[in-house]
Amino acid sequence: MAGVTDASYRQLIKRLAPGVVVYSEFLSTDALAYSGKKTMAMMHFDPVRERPFIVQVFGKKPEHFLAAAKVIEQMGADGIDINMGCPAAKVVSSCHGSALIRSPELAAELVHAAVRAVSIPVSVKTRLGWESAETLLPFCLRLVEAGASCLAVHGRRFVDKFTGKADWGPIYALKKALPQVTIIGNGDITSAQDALEKIGNLDGVMVGRGTIGNPWLLRDICDAFAGEGVHATQETLSFAQKIPFILEHCTLAVETKGERKGMLEMRKHLAHYVRGIEGAKELRARLVRVETLADARKILEPLAA
């Protein structure tokens, strides 16, 4: 998730749920191939706090995938994930993300370029299809033949964007057709119960938007899969009890990006953390203006339990 899963967020997630596999924000292979300063900085990770760490990339040029894959492996990542699912207009209009569903030969060529460049696993994140889920199996077969070792599938077509309800049926059918391939489902997981009900015959679940403002969701899911029962930390923890975690997130943001940039980027997270609580509007108005860690502490610490 661009603008969300930076190093500070990933480290917070790993502290809450050590068993989770974390992904980078999606990064341009064009920029990585030319060692773009901003993109290289976005790829930075803590090898102690964040493993297993997967770098997600997007692009359309095989030669840049080959070069970018080598850079990613050299910096120590545990895997590469190719985004073939993003439906954003500016991404698709450049033949990136979901647009590759309509170009299976190019999609397979990109996977092959990355696979032949590195020894770490290469996976793909995609959708059910462009307009129909009937293309999912043949498209994924091409990717597997090209060397993809894992497929994460969002249960919507491109034309659905993020509307309607995610359909996991075609994902279960894909796993049945490709039992030897690791298949992960994604879409509309907002609770541990959702994860338990939806995993079916799949090898795992991927959660993105459901964690925004609720990183505890991943801990709940891990506990549920470990047989420790279904919890709902988001509901059982009061806002006062969440404040130490929120301030820890702020601290990590400052440690990884410096105080000014870190706190500016924390504003969107702070706005989500207060969603739904009493007095959220007034508190949000104050939090989206914080400039320093001390500003955040001054607002939040008086509210802590």
C-alpha positions, 0 to 999 in steps of 0.5 A: 500500500503506497504511502502506508507500509513504510519501515515504521509501519512494518516494524510496528506490525512485526512487534504486534505480530512477529509471524506476519510477512511484511511487504514494502510499498510498491516501487518502480522497477524503472527507478530501481534500475537507475538507482533512484535516490528516493526509491532506494530510500523507500526500499530501506528495511531493518534486517533484524526487525522486519524479516521476512521482508518482501519488496513489491515492484511495478513496471513493464520493461523486462530489462528493468525488472532484471536490473531491479531484481538484482538490486533487491536481492543485493540489498538483502530482501527475502523475496520480490513481489510483482504488482499486477493488481493495482487498479489506480488509473495513473498506474493502469494508464502506463500499462502497470498494475492491473493492465498486465492482466490484458497482456499475459505474454508481457506479464510472463516475460516480466516474471521470467526476467526477475526469476532468472536474475535472482535466487530469491522467490518471485511472487505476483499479486493480481486480481480475478481478471480484467472484466471476467474471472474466467481469465484467472487460471490461464493468466496464472498458469502463464505466470507459474510457467514463467517461474512465479512461486506464489500468487496472491489474488485479490477477489475483485476484477479490475472493473470492480476497483474496490466496490462490491464484495470480494469474491473468493470462489475463483481463488479457491478454484485456482488453488484446486487447479494449482495445488503445488503453487502457494496461493494467498487470498486477499480482499475484505478481511476486517477481522480474525473471524473473516480470515478464518472463514475465508482461508478455505483451501488456501495457503494464507491470507493477505491483509492491506486496507483492513490494517489501516488504523487497526494494526492489531488486526494482524495480531488477532489473525495470527492468534486465531490461526494459532488456535488461541481463539478469535479476538478483536483487539480493536474492540477490546482495547480502549483508545486510552490503551492504544495510545502507547502503541500509537506513540511507538509508531510515531517514535519509529517514524521519527527513527526511520525518517527523521522528525520532520518527515516522519511526523508529517507522514504520521498525520494520516495514520493519526487521523485513522487511529482516532476514527470512530472514537468520541470527540474524533473530529476535534482530536483529528483536527489537532493531530493532523497539524503535529510537526514533532514527536513532542506535539503528538505526546502533548496531545495523546499522553493526557488521554492515556489510561 
